[in-house]
Amino acid sequence: MATIRFDLSDEYKKKLEQEAEAAHMNVQDYIRYRLFEVKTIFTVDEAVRRIRNGDYDDRSKYPDGFTLPDVYGESWTIERGPAGVFGRNFYNYVTNNPDLGIRFMNMGRNGRRAHYTYCKNGK
């Protein structure tokens, strides 16, 4: 994979970061989306939609909470580095939006994958 570097003024950097954040994307995904119309299912909005439409509030099915790979099932094809960025963005979003009903539990047994719970009524 090629790396392309370019410089931005502080003003443009801030604007780019704000636009990416508003789209609930990291900067790299936002640039790919804007330049090449590359759409990805690995966005915060899509994960929230899948959680709300799923059965992630079923404690008997997810007694230890669920992870983002659980939410995506066989569609979880994202590589490890970008997965970490996506996970961090998701964590930040749900932490800043408690009304969603999605709560961080812990980092699981191996300390590498965040586990969440979901309550449809937001509590």
Phi, psi and chi 1 to 4 in degrees:
 res  aa     phi    psi   chi1   chi2   chi3   chi4
   1 MET       -  131.5 -177.1  178.3  -62.4      -
   2 ALA   -79.5  149.4      -      -      -      -
   3 THR  -112.1  129.2  -59.9      -      -      -
   4 ILE  -118.7  131.6  -63.5  175.5      -      -
   5 ARG  -117.4  139.7 -179.9  179.4 -179.2  -93.6
   6 PHE  -148.1  155.6   62.1   97.8      -      -
   7 ASP  -101.0  144.3  -63.8  -40.3      -      -
   8 LEU  -127.2  148.3  -65.0  173.1      -      -
   9 SER   -68.8  162.7   67.4      -      -      -
  10 ASP   -57.4  -37.1  -71.7  -19.9      -      -
  11 GLU   -63.7  -47.0  176.4 -174.7   -9.0      -
  12 TYR   -70.9  -35.4  -75.6  132.9      -      -
  13 LYS   -61.1  -46.1  177.1 -177.0  180.0  -85.5
  14 LYS   -62.7  -42.8 -175.7  176.3 -180.0  179.0
  15 LYS   -63.1  -44.3 -177.4  176.6  179.9  177.2
  16 LEU   -61.3  -45.1  177.7   61.1      -      -
  17 GLU   -63.9  -39.6  -70.3  170.9  -20.9      -
  18 GLN   -65.7  -42.7  -71.4  172.2  -21.5      -
  19 GLU   -66.3  -40.4  -71.7 -177.2   14.4      -
  20 ALA   -64.0  -43.2      -      -      -      -
  21 GLU   -63.6  -41.4 -176.3  178.3  -17.5      -
  22 ALA   -63.0  -30.7      -      -      -      -
  23 ALA   -87.2    1.1      -      -      -      -
  24 HIS    57.5   42.6  -52.4  -65.6      -      -
  25 MET  -128.6  158.7  -64.3  178.7  165.2      -
  26 ASN   -80.2  167.1   64.2   50.0      -      -
  27 VAL   -61.1  -43.0  171.5      -      -      -
  28 GLN   -60.4  -46.9  -73.2 -177.4  -10.0      -
  29 ASP   -65.4  -36.7  -73.4  -20.5      -      -
  30 TYR   -64.5  -43.2 -175.4   72.0      -      -
  31 ILE   -62.9  -45.8  -69.4  170.3      -      -
  32 ARG   -59.7  -42.3  -72.6 -175.9 -167.8  108.2
  33 TYR   -63.5  -46.9  171.1   72.4      -      -
  34 ARG   -71.0  -40.5  -70.2  -63.6  -56.8 -104.3
  35 LEU   -79.9  -42.3  -70.5  177.5      -      -
  36 PHE  -118.2    3.8  -52.3  112.1      -      -
  37 GLU    55.5   33.4  -63.6 -177.9    4.2      -
  38 VAL   -77.6  116.9  172.6      -      -      -
  39 LYS  -102.3  141.3  -65.0  179.6  174.7   98.2
  40 THR  -127.1  149.6  178.2      -      -      -
  41 ILE   -84.3   -8.9   60.5  172.0      -      -
  42 PHE   -90.7   66.0  -57.8  109.1      -      -
  43 THR  -122.1  157.0   65.7      -      -      -
  44 VAL   -60.2  -44.6  171.2      -      -      -
  45 ASP   -59.0  -43.4  -72.7  -21.7      -      -
  46 GLU   -66.5  -41.6  175.9   63.8   14.4      -
  47 ALA   -62.5  -44.2      -      -      -      -
  48 VAL   -61.8  -43.5  169.1      -      -      -
  49 ARG   -59.6  -45.1 -174.0 -168.4   66.8   73.7
  50 ARG   -64.1  -39.5  -72.9  173.9 -178.2 -122.9
  51 ILE   -65.2  -46.2  -68.0  166.0      -      -
  52 ARG   -63.8  -32.2  -74.1 -175.6  162.6  172.1
  53 ASN   -89.8   -5.5  -68.1  -24.4      -      -
  54 GLY   -99.6 -165.8      -      -      -      -
  55 ASP  -111.9   39.4   60.0   -7.5      -      -
  56 TYR   -75.5   -3.8  -61.5   99.1      -      -
  57 ASP   -89.8    0.1   59.8  -25.9      -      -
  58 ASP   -81.8  100.0 -176.0  -11.5      -      -
  59 ARG   -67.5  -24.4  -61.5  -76.1 -165.1  -94.0
  60 SER   -72.6  -30.5   64.4      -      -      -
  61 LYS   -82.5  -33.2 -171.0  171.0 -179.2 -178.4
  62 TYR  -127.3   65.1  -62.1   99.1      -      -
  63 PRO   -64.9  -27.6   23.7  -32.2      -      -
  64 ASP   -99.4   14.7  -63.3  -34.2      -      -
  65 GLY    84.4  174.1      -      -      -      -
  66 PHE  -117.8  160.8   61.0   88.1      -      -
  67 THR  -116.7  167.9   63.8      -      -      -
  68 LEU   -60.7  -39.4  -74.4  172.4      -      -
  69 PRO   -59.8  -33.3  -29.0   37.6      -      -
  70 ASP   -61.7  -41.2  -66.6  -29.6      -      -
  71 VAL   -64.4  -36.8  172.0      -      -      -
  72 TYR   -93.6  -15.7  -76.3   87.2      -      -
  73 GLY    56.7 -133.5      -      -      -      -
  74 GLU   -68.5  -12.6  -69.6 -175.5   15.7      -
  75 SER   -78.4   -7.0  -61.6      -      -      -
  76 TRP   -72.3   92.3 -175.2 -103.1      -      -
  77 THR  -120.8    6.2   56.9      -      -      -
  78 ILE   -71.2  140.5 -169.5  170.2      -      -
  79 GLU   -74.3  162.9  -65.4  178.4   17.4      -
  80 ARG   -56.9  -49.0 -171.2  169.6  173.9  179.9
  81 GLY   -61.9  -56.1      -      -      -      -
  82 PRO   -61.5  -30.4  -24.8   33.3      -      -
  83 ALA   -63.0  -38.4      -      -      -      -
  84 GLY   -65.3  -40.9      -      -      -      -
  85 VAL   -65.1  -45.1  173.9      -      -      -
  86 PHE   -60.7  -45.1  172.2   48.2      -      -
  87 GLY   -61.1  -41.6      -      -      -      -
  88 ARG   -65.3  -42.4 -175.7  173.4   46.6 -109.9
  89 ASN   -63.1  -40.9  -70.8  -18.3      -      -
  90 PHE   -64.3  -46.4 -179.3   79.5      -      -
  91 TYR   -57.1  -48.5  168.8   82.9      -      -
  92 ASN   -60.9  -41.6  -71.4  -23.1      -      -
  93 TYR   -65.6  -49.2 -175.1   76.8      -      -
  94 VAL   -70.2  -30.0  -61.1      -      -      -
  95 THR   -66.9  -38.4  -59.5      -      -      -
  96 ASN   -82.4   -6.7  -68.3  -31.7      -      -
  97 ASN  -131.7   68.3  -65.3  -79.5      -      -
  98 PRO   -63.6  -19.8   21.0  -29.5      -      -
  99 ASP   -65.5  -13.5   55.2  -52.1      -      -
 100 LEU   -67.9  -25.0  -65.9  171.4      -      -
 101 GLY    86.4    3.1      -      -      -      -
 102 ILE   -95.6  122.7  -57.2  168.7      -      -
 103 ARG  -122.8  136.6  -55.3  -85.5 -172.3  -88.1
 104 PHE   -70.5  132.7  171.4   75.7      -      -
 105 MET   -98.5  -63.6  -80.8 -178.3   56.8      -
 106 ASN  -167.4 -176.6   57.9   49.5      -      -
 107 MET   -97.9   17.5  -72.7  -57.9  -67.5      -
 108 GLY    72.2 -178.2      -      -      -      -
 109 ARG   -64.4  -40.0  -69.3 -172.8 -178.0  126.7
 110 ASN   -90.8   -4.2   64.3    8.9      -      -
 111 GLY    72.1   18.2      -      -      -      -
 112 ARG  -117.9  -13.9  -63.4  174.8   85.2  178.5
 113 ARG  -131.3  122.5 -131.5  175.5 -123.9  167.1
 114 ALA   -68.9  137.4      -      -      -      -
 115 HIS  -110.4  140.0  -70.2 -115.6      -      -
 116 TYR  -127.4  160.7  -63.0   90.1      -      -
 117 THR  -121.4  160.8   59.7      -      -      -
 118 TYR  -136.7  136.9  175.3   60.6      -      -
 119 CYS  -129.3  117.1 -174.4      -      -      -
 120 LYS   -57.6  -32.7  -74.6 -175.0 -178.3 -178.5
 121 ASN   -85.4    5.9   63.6   11.0      -      -
 122 GLY    83.8    6.2      -      -      -      -
 123 LYS  -114.1      -  -56.4 -147.7 -178.9 -133.8
